[in-house]
């Protein structure tokens, strides 16, 4: 059964005739996504420090935003966070509230990454930026008041995809300190979009098959890239020796089965993985704490795991 709060939200969106993302240009979709947050997201929480940073990347500067809660120690455990949005929409502002919540409730510093988006910057630009930003933060940890030995990566949707990819890449980097956790919130893990939930949940629940196809076309310019592990981490041949994972999914999400498959693949490879499905929820719900109560529960769960693993 769909959460009654979600049902009311979807009915309201239909009544107001809000456009489907795949019918918009990327520029229109970005503006719509930014505006929608004021209706569904809670008020931003005050923190001890919120400031913007810049990391060097392969193609220029990468914007970062650091969130330091009052309870944070120095040097602080840190979550590097990658926002969702199909590698096409989303930015530091669309996920500002969530990052504040995670920082405030976990006691960890959260650093959000403003990676490059498609179609202006195609695959693997987002991967390159995510990896470069994480490596830079680890290398500069002491000067920023962070503990390089207590780093986690995380993200929602496309950001969950990037977090999983960064975790794999850093495992194979003999220099980078080991990560403690990968926080994967309804992650996209298989660009081929062949899991059964793409069919079962492909219409009527905000994120549709058409929208997924739209996002994929903005990000990926060659079908052969679908099977590149940097686009589809589920297809990596070796998922062993990775940091423990917390994988959250939503029952009415086209990406639900990809998250479960990835958690199962991690477990099969010997990587510790916890999996939890919010059965009555839709894709994107964790950002909607103003109108969906289970979003608050999901944030608290993520923050609790962060606090436990990184403390």
N, C-alpha and C positions, 0 to 999 in steps of 0.2 A: 504493500500500500504506500502510495506517495504521501509524504508528510503533508498534513493539511495546510501548514504555513507555506510550503512550497507550491501546493496546488493553488492557493489564493494568489501568490505572486505571479505564477504563470498565467492565470486567468486575467489578472490586472494588466499584464503586459500585452496580452492578446486584445483586451478591450481597448487599450490605448493605441493599438496599431503600431507598436514599436517594430522597427524593421529588423529582419534577420541579418546577422553580420555578413553573410555571404552575398547579400544584395548591395553592399556598400563598397566604396573604394577603401583602400587601407587607411587613407587620411580621415575619411568619414567614420570608419569603424573605430579608430583610435579616439577620436573626439567623443563619440557616443559612449565608449567604454569608460572614459574619464568622467563624463557627466553622470553616468548611471550610479557611480559609487556613492554619491551624496544621498541617494534614496535608500540604498541597501546596507551601507556600512555604518558602524557605530561612530561616535565622536572620537577623534584621535586622543590618545592618552598622553599626558605630560610625562616627560622623562628627564633624567639628569642632563643628558646631552643628545642633541640631534644635529649632525653636521655633515656637509657634503665633502667628499674626497675625490681625488682623481688618480687612477692607476694607469700606467702605460700599457698599451696594447699593440698588437701587430699592425693595426691600421690607425693608430692614434689613441687619444685619451679615452678612457672608460670611466664614466661617471659612477660614483658610489655614494651611498648614504649610510652613515653609521648611527646606530641607536644604542645608547648606553643607559641602562636603567639605574635607578637610585641604588639598588642592591648589588650592583656589579662590583666585584673585587678587581684589583689591578695587580698583575695582568689578568685579563678577563677571558673566560671561555667564550667562544665565538661561533655563531652560525652565519655562514655566507649564504645569502638567500637570492634565488633567481625567480623573478616574477613569471606568472603565467600569461597567456594571451596568444597562443598558437604561433610563437616566434614572429608575430606580425603586429600585435597590439600590446598594450600594457607598458607601464613605466614605473619610475620610482614613486610617483604620486598615487597610482592606482592601488598599490600594495603598501602604502605608508601606514595605514591603520593596522593591518595584519602584522607588519614588522614591529610596530610599537607594542602590540599585544603580546607577541612572542617574547620580546625583550623583557617587558614588564613582568610577565608571569614566570619566566624561566630564570631570571637573574643573569642571563647571558647577554653579551653584546651581539647585536644583529647588524650585519652589513649587507645592504641590498645592492645588487649589481644592475646597472643600466646598460645591458648588452645591446649590440646592434640588431636591428629588426629587418625582416624581409618586407617587401620585395627589393628594397634598395640595397640590402646586404644579404646575399643568399648564403645558404649552407656552404661551408661550416663556420660562417662569421660569428654566429651566436656562441658556438662551442669555443672558438678561439678566444673570444672575449671572456667567457665564463672561466675558462682555465687560466688565462693570463691574470685576471683579477684575483682569483684564489691564490695563485702562486705569489703575486705581489703582496697580498695581505699577510701571507705566512712569512715572507721575507722581511716585511716591515713591522711585524707584530710588536716587537719591543717598543719601537718609537710611537706606536699608536696606543699602547697600553693593552695589548692583546697577548694571550698565551698561545703560542704557535703549537704547543703540544696538545691543546684542547680545542681543536677545530672540528666543526661539522659543516656539511653542505645540505641544502634543502631547497625545495621549491614546489610550486603547484603547477600541474598540467605541463605545459612546455617547460616551465622552470624545473619541475620534477624530472623531466627528461634530461635537462642539462646537468642537474645535480648528480644523477646516476652516471652520466658520461664523465663528469669531472672526477667522480670517485674512482672510476676504472682507470682513467688517465693518470691520476696521482698514485694509484697503487703501483703502476709500472714506472714511476719516476723514482729513481733511487735516491734522489736528493730531498724531495719534499717530505715533510713530517707526515706521519700517518694520520688520517682522519679518524674521528671517534664515532661518527654517525652519519648516515644519509637519511634525511627526512623527506619522504616522497609522497606528496599529496596528490591523489588521482593523476599519477604520471602517465604521459604518453611514452610507451616503451617499444612500440613496433610500428614503424611508419607505413607498413603495408596495410594496416587497418583491416585485418582479416579475422580478428577475434569475434566470437558470436555476439557479444554485447553491442558491437557496431550495428548489427542488424536489429537486435531486440530493443535497443534504446536509441535507435537512429533518428527518431522523429518525436517531437512533442515535449522534449525535456531541455529546452534552451540550447544546449550544444547538439547539433544535428550532424548527420553524415555529410550534408551539403556544406556545412560550415567547416567541418574537418577537412574536406576536400579543398575548400577555399584556402584555409590556412596552409595546408601542405603545398599547394601550388605557389603560394607567396614565398615559401621558404626553400623548397626543393626544386631545382631546375632540371634535374635528370632522374628518371625513374630508377636508374641503377643505384642512386644514393639511398633508396629505401632500405637496402640491405647493408649499408655501411653502419657499423656499430655506433658511430658517433651520432647517427640519426635514430637508430633502433638498438638501444643498449641490450634489449632482450636477446638479440642475435649474436652478441659477443660470445666467442667459443669458450671463454674462461671467466666465470663469475665467482671464482674462489678468492679467498684472501682479501675480500673487500670489507670496508667498515660495516658494522651492523646496520640494519635498515629498519625503519618504521615506515610501512606502506599503508596509506589510507586511501580508500576508494569510496564511491557513492553508488548505491544500488541502481539508480536510473541514469547512469552515465555511460555513454558509448565506450569510454575508456576503462570501464570497470574490470573487464577480463584481462586487459593488458597489465594492470596493476597486480592482479592475483597471479598471473602467469610469471611476472617478474619476481614476486615474492617467493613463489614456488621454485623458480630456477635458482634464486640465491640460496634457498635452503638446500636444494639438491646438490649445490656446489660446496656446501659446508659453510656458507656465510650466514651468520645469525640474522634472521628476519622475523619481524612481527608484522602481522597483517590484520587489518580491521576494516570492515566495510560498513559504512553508515547506510543501511539498507534502504531507507526511505528518502534519501537525498539525491540531488542532482549535481552535475558538474558545476564547480564554482561556488558551492555553498559556503565554504569556510570564510569567504569574504563578506558574507551577508548577515552578520550578527545583529544588525538592527531589526531584521524581519524574520530570521530563522534562528530559533533557540539552539538547535543542535550545532550551529556554527560556533557558538561560545563553548560548548562542550568539546568540540574538536580542537579548538585552539588550546584549551586547558590541557587536553590529553597530550598534544604535541609539546607544550611547554614543560609539562611534568617529565616527559621522557628526556627532553633536552637537559633539564636540571639534574636529573639522576645520572645520565650518561656522562655529562661534562663536568660534574662537580668533583 
